């Protein structure tokens, strides 16, 4: 399970979020209330969770995207956590007058999460740094699917330079979305791939999307593993690692990050998918969203069966 002595540099593009997580026995019914057994304040957001995962797995991670106004408090909390994880933050852009996103997340006894989030529409007006600066010494780009409005040009330039662009999809994409064809790799969740293709079957949905994009296509299905299309257009499956899940928050993001890092290290899809499955499984065994992402030694241990 050796990896390069020189860690790959990965650029993550996304919108960081301040998460307030509440643990409950059961999600309260509409109009009722429930006492939480635990409260935690963590940083989150799809790309940031993935960035934390990659940093812990040995990558050199830079982050680009919008944050709230310099006087806004949530961004300070997030920047402190990113610095602690060793993530480069110089490419984050403050948006004057905007608010950094905040989410309220309820995690029930099974580990499933229910959440609501506020994202300021002003954040999508962000202008990223120059492509030469962002892509220098870059081995891969990982993008949140919602960020296409301000990063498609950068992703197009990355592909022109031969840099893979991995899109972590956590919501249905429009079939006209530029990221659908700009990406080299599209990692969906089961629900989102079915909604995007308008087909109620993961495999058939992937095949439908393969008619529209040359990108590698995969759909994660939690404990049922990952289904994906190989180079011959045939469906293959990568099994999940069986674990007792206590918190699924951020598991898909950890999968995306681990896949991206291992792909940048080896360029082998099967190995990257298996590595990602192990990282996501370990994350599910502990509370804390992306901040519960595992260390490299843990993932390698699980892969060895220890």
Secondary structure, DSSP 8 states (H G I E B T S, - for coil): ----SS--EEEEE---EEEEEEE-SS---TT-----SEEEEEEE-HHHHHHHHHHHTT-EEEEEEEE--TT-HHHHHHHHHHHHTT-EEEEEEE-TT---EEEEEEE-TTS-EEEEEE--GGGGG-----HHHHHTT-SEEEEEGGGHHHHHHHHHHHHHTT-EEEEE--S---TT-HHHHH-SEEEEEHHHHHHHHT-SSHHHHHHHHHTT--SEEEEE-GGG-EEEE-TTS-EEEE-------S--TTHHHHHHHHHHHHHHHH--HHHHHHHHHHHHHHHHTSSSGGGG---HHHHHHHHHT-
